[in-house]
Amino acid sequence: MGKRYVPKTYNNRRLLRIVLGTAVSFLVVVVVLFLLLFFLLEGYFEDGRLIVPWLTDYPG
């Protein structure tokens, strides 16, 4: 006997939950990485510009 289709049940929204869960997880990861980089690189900002010591040309 096959499964009976019952509209608006828990299992009928499985794909939507997977897609939304993936999208929300991706957004959380992006926000956390952005904040992490922001606070880690906070000391390298000067006059609104990012100063990276190993990319700076020093005379001499």
N, C-alpha and C positions, 0 to 999 in steps of 0.2 A: 504494500500500500504506500503510495507516494505522500509527500508532505502536503498539507493543505495550506493554501495561501490565506493568511489572516492579515488584513491591512492594519497599519499603525501598531505593529508589535515591536518589541525590543530588537529582534534579530533583523528586521527589515531595514534598519538604519545603520547597519554595520559598516558599510562602505563610507557613508557620510561621517561616521565617528572616526574611522581610520584617517580619512583625508583631513578632517578638522584637527584631529590630534597631532598629525604630522605637521600641519601648518603652524599650530600653536607652539609645538616643540621647537620648530625651526626659528620662529620669532623670538622665543625665549633665549635660545642659544645666541642669536645675533645680538640681542640687547645686552646679554651678559658679556659677550666678547667686546662689544663697543665700550661698555663701562669699564671693563678690565683694562683695555688699552688706554682709555682716557685717563684713568688714575695712575697707570704705570708710566705713561709718557707726560704726565703733568709737569714734571720738573724740567722737561726739555723744551717747553714753550717759552718764547721770548718775543714780545711785541706782536703776538698773534701768529708767529711763524714757528714751525717745528724745527728745532736745532738738533741735528743728529751728530754726535761727536765723531763717529767714524766716517761720516760723509762730508765733513767740513774740511775745506782746504785751508791749511795753515801756511803762512808765508815762511819760507826758509826751509 
